[in-house]
């Protein structure tokens, strides 16, 4: 999803009972089961921390409900899990270090993160060329 689509989706869901799971999934990259398994004792509002301790596996109803609501609100037909991918794409687009993105998404290795989302990065050579061009010619 684009940033504009994410903002439209969050606006459409603002009065919906799925707002919190949708917002958490797209902003934190949580899986469906992690979203549903979240408990208040694992939320530290004072320090801005959420600890993921539980992962529900029976999440089919939420997926169907999410898809129906996306259609109802005239939003792109995506799966709930695609919110996680949108979060990863945002991190890649903002040049978040691979280690940080991998840790945030709970991947066991950085390699998983780079295998899944590395194609979203501009080529390293392209970045180098732009940096050199800016340095020499101030463009």
HELIX and SHEET records of a PDB file:
HELIX    1   1 UNK A    3  UNK A   12  1                                  10    
HELIX    2   2 UNK A   19  UNK A   28  1                                  10    
HELIX    3   3 UNK A   32  UNK A   37  1                                   6    
HELIX    4   4 UNK A   40  UNK A   42  5                                   3    
HELIX    5   5 UNK A   60  UNK A   72  1                                  13    
HELIX    6   6 UNK A   81  UNK A   93  1                                  13    
HELIX    7   7 UNK A   98  UNK A  105  1                                   8    
HELIX    8   8 UNK A  110  UNK A  117  1                                   8    
HELIX    9   9 UNK A  118  UNK A  120  5                                   3    
HELIX   10  10 UNK A  124  UNK A  137  1                                  14    
SHEET    1   A 2 UNK A  43  UNK A  44  0                                        
SHEET    2   A 2 UNK A  49  UNK A  50 -1                                        
END                                                                             
